[in-house]
Amino acid sequence: MTNVLVTGGAGFIGSHLAERLVERGASVTIVDNLSKGQLDNIAHIAGDVVIERLDVTDGAIERILRERAPTQIFHLAGFASAPESVQAVRADFDQNAVATLNLLEGIRSVSPDARVVFASSAAVYGEGHGVPLRESDETVPLAPYGVSKLAAERYVGVYAKVYGLATASLRLFPVFGPKLRRHVMWDLMCKLRDDPDELVLEGDGTQVRDFLYVANAVDALLLAADDAPAEGEVYNASDGRAVTIRDVAERISEAMGLDPRITYTGDVRPGVAQRWTADTSRLQALGFRPRVSLEEGLAETVAWFRAESARL
């Protein structure tokens, strides 16, 4: 049995990752303060799972590392909204940069041989420029969230180079799928549920996103933990299929059996990038291939949303 620690393991991506790890035969420790994560996300997981309710900024993380002795650590806990970070700068910094530094110090002290994978974000790039972004491209964040993620990512890299930790970071492009109760996909489905005849989109619908289905995100995280050089390097992670927000809205409408009139506000919230597409050749060189297509991912997400709406 492999001992694995997942911070933020009761959250959206973390709960999917924890479930897959248990399926692989791992003994999983979930560290989550449950400020955003939900026990319902992991209640169904049958296997060797220990849940520690604490904040990563808490000094108790060293005790967890000492007791559980993980060989792999996935750091997914943190502030998770670029627009919200504009109004909550301190919380964003504490939950991303400070928490990551605290965890790395604990790992350096207690678990220096563990392989560490950090879930960074494409938000570190900022606006984007209409062509696929490479890991070597300039990073000019648009919101405090991108700054805190970039700071955390740089700490992860420095701790590999200076202290010899085995670390890697994945710059996740927008992840979607079952159990995500926020962001664009959720908002679109909620709007269509509440008004099947008219759908109002922010901006003009031409914003471009390179989405990542959650099962593919888990594949990427596991691949990095298992096979990456883990020398502090970073990887873009996306499904490699850029689409406009209008296209996404039309596909979700079709999956829900609806044909609404689509209108636009023309306004975009501060901190929101316009064009994000990813060059994933570095991750592909490790062997990454998205297993679930955009169409399949949307169908599974809509099916979950319908079940969730009926339950509520």
C-alpha angles and dihedrals in degrees: 000000000000117000110224130180122206119188112205088021094151091057131090103279094023094058092051089048093048091052092051092047091053089050087055090055099257126147102233130204114194118202112192135145089207093229088129103358120084131216087220088068092064104024092099096054109113113201145058101332126151119190119207113189105209142109119260088230087063116101088229089084089084090057090053092049091049095048098042099034095203120203091199128036124192113194108203101140118111150087108315112191129078095194093047091049089065088070098031103046097150095047090048092051094046095047095045113026101024095041092049093049090049092050093048091051089052092049092048090052101040112014108028093152096055120110110237127204118187123201103224125170142242084235087087088075095058118201102003121215107240097266127086112287118234125207089244093057122112116277113221108159119207097206139030088258091065091048094051092046091049091049090051091047091051091050089052090053095045093051088057094049099039103032102024098242116158102241140156133174129213118207097213117207114213108314121207139176144097116342095027104123099178143042130052103321093047092045092051094049092047092050091050092048092051096042115017092178103056132031120193116203128195115243118000100304095253095102108125125221133179101210129202120209111226096241089054090048090055090050090053094049093049092046091054092048093048105036114014119110085239095210095138095282126149131226133196111230122197140122088254095236115112117203136172121249088243090056090050091049091051092048093049090047090052092048089052091049094246137127106195129175106254120217132175136224095204089220128108123194118246113271096029116125121221105211124027121167126155137223102212098176092116092056091041088057087064089054103267118158122162107244097192120059124221090252093051092045093051091048092052091046093051091047090053091046092053091050091046092049091049091049092052 
